[in-house]
Amino acid sequence: MRRAAAILFLIASFGAPGLTSAAEHQFRLKMPDAQSVAVVGEFNHWTARPMTKDRDGTWTVTISLPPGTHGYKFLVNGTDWILDPGNPLRKSARGVENSAISASDAAPAAPPIAETQLSRTSSLTPSPTRRRTSSQPTRTHPAAAAAALAMRPGEVVVVEVPLSPMRQTAARRDGNAPAVTAKLALGVPRNFDPAGSWPVLIINGTAAAASIEELGAYREAALHAGWVVLAAEGEAPPLHDTNSWRLAMIGGALDYLAQQWPGSTAWPMAAAGFGNGAKRSGDITAGLVRDGRKVIGMLLSGCEEDTASRAAQKNRASAAAFRQVPIFLSGGRNDPIARAEKQEAVFQSLKASEFRHVRLESFTGGHEIYPPHVREALRWFLSQH
């Protein structure tokens, strides 16, 4: 499927017969190669609404929207989430960035006040439009100022950090362009003192350029539980979203922390991801264990595939230690992507691969990050440590 060729049109008409407090909106997405397209949004409780394909390859559906501002996305082929490429305005829902539409005037919703100096791409799909890390205070620092960085509990700071020659080599694998710096997003909890020992939650985004954005979905729970929260990505999205690239960015971020806070090399850490980010977390966590990091957990939300078992087979020297890492699976009972039977299959596959500590927990909802499970997973990881 060629995402770059996707053209989205959003047409709204008002005063339709029988409508009093709602407006009819016709959603259109031109994608001839797609096998299926659905629109998913706040207006239908994030349930996939199938669209119909016209002869020219344009998918359409008309939905009656209640007044207000609604976040929405398109779901292509049951796996790919697509933002409106012609609409730079966004709305955050459950910590995830979405396209926005207002039912009152059919114009895209006015954006919330942007966080300080943080302007990037979408949380679920690489895009040239603005990115935000949810509604937390944010500061951005260039690499030259990174050494003088002072953390304030509760905020997220974005820092440009250098990559070592080893990290640069790893980032260039598989045909990616050279990278000499990474972006690190970092938040610390109340009473943080780098002289102590603090658990670190590392966020893996659904795409390589989405990790910083998706940190917002975990920030509140992590900081409240006394965790440091961290996400890393490149200055620009990579040509190929590979595990080597992601590990190079995360490694560069951890190298920077070690320079700032030498004791951080011994801090316990866990990985968290949603959807494709959850699937990526298997390989990323295996890489961290292979590098000698003290990994105490994996939080996999909306996960439909067991990548951890495959990662254990590829990293045989560290597989025994990797299989000791507790894994918390979180899934919505009405998830149209990672359906309940897929969640159960992942759980059974992990158990069959001799992962020692695995939990599968469900909630009433769809394909989303569930904050109570984030809190419980972090508590459980520490209890197992």
Helices and strands as residue ranges (DSSP letters): G 3-5, E 7-13, E 23-30, E 37-41, G 42-44, E 49-50, E 52-53, E 58-65, E 69-76, E 80-82, E 90-93, E 96-102, E 138-141, G 143-148, E 156-162, H 165-171, G 173-175, E 181-187, E 200-204, H 211-214, H 216-224, E 228-234, H 243-260, G 262-266, E 269-274, H 276-290, E 295-301, H 308-314, G 316-318, H 319-322, E 327-332, H 340-352, E 358-363, H 371-384
